[in-house]
Amino acid sequence: MSRQLTVFALCLFTGCGASQPAPPTSAAPPASAAPSAQPPPAPAASSAPARVQAPRGVPTACDADATRAAGVCVPSTADVDHLCQAASVDAALVMFVKGSPWARRFLTRETEAWNAGGGATSRGKLAFDEEVIVLRKREANAMMVGQGASYDALRWDGACVSLSSEELTDKLPPKAKAGPVAWREIGQKTRDALLGDAKLTALYAKRQKECKGVMSGEVSLACVKADGALSAGIVDAVRGGFAAPTPELR
């Protein structure tokens, strides 16, 4: 009996047979209550949008720094790069007009056309006594060792060519020649202005008659002569002061 009382007493103090409540634990939130994942940030654009090159006009005044380096009135380097890239007959007609500030030079010999800058240029050769406009003086080039200074120049057809100082003279020849001015490469605005001249209109009509609209391929000798006469007539008009419309170059 005393043993039972002892056990009973111990149970009173220790709580035999009663389970202690477990400390509260934070229950995991139901799946529906879980915080939603944040959407990934939008990926950055892989590349910037292409920049549209704004039209650029034909230069009309000497660039101070480039002129100091070349020793003659020339456009800025950026303008020269743009002119040579455009290879525009319309731009050449504006540059060559009588009274423009640009330095004219003339070929001392027949010379193969090439462009040291690697861009497009005329086919064939420049003629002896051909007139060009100096665009810039080039730095020494390994391909021109022993030839002195070299220059980039503009032809009447709008193309740029590279020439050594020995290939150029500032002495005006008795009859300065000009590179070919291809009618088919002239813009419509400039064509319309040219055909406002009665002499050029007659030369154009003659060309149309002889060439019968043919622009390339085999043509008659009469067509070749009529095309050359129109080209020469345009050159004479520009040298005489004809002001061709100024194009926008892209």
Number of C-alpha atoms within 10 A of each C-alpha: 5 7 8 9 10 11 11 14 13 12 13 10 8 10 12 12 7 8 7 7 6 6 6 6 6 6 6 8 9 7 7 7 8 9 8 7 6 6 6 6 6 6 6 7 7 6 6 7 7 6 6 7 8 9 10 13 15 20 17 13 13 16 15 12 13 18 17 12 13 17 12 18 22 28 25 19 14 8 17 20 15 16 25 22 17 17 21 22 24 26 25 23 27 21 25 26 20 16 10 13 16 21 16 21 21 23 24 18 14 13 15 14 17 21 17 18 14 8 14 16 22 19 10 10 12 22 19 18 22 22 27 27 22 26 30 24 22 17 9 13 13 7 8 13 10 10 14 11 17 23 20 22 24 26 26 27 22 26 25 32 26 23 25 16 15 13 18 22 15 12 12 12 16 7 9 15 19 21 21 18 24 16 17 11 13 17 14 12 13 18 16 14 13 22 15 10 13 10 14 19 16 13 21 21 14 19 22 15 13 19 20 11 10 13 11 8 5 9 13 11 11 14 20 14 15 21 23 18 17 24 21 18 19 22 21 14 19 18 15 12 13 19 18 22 17 17 18 14 18 14
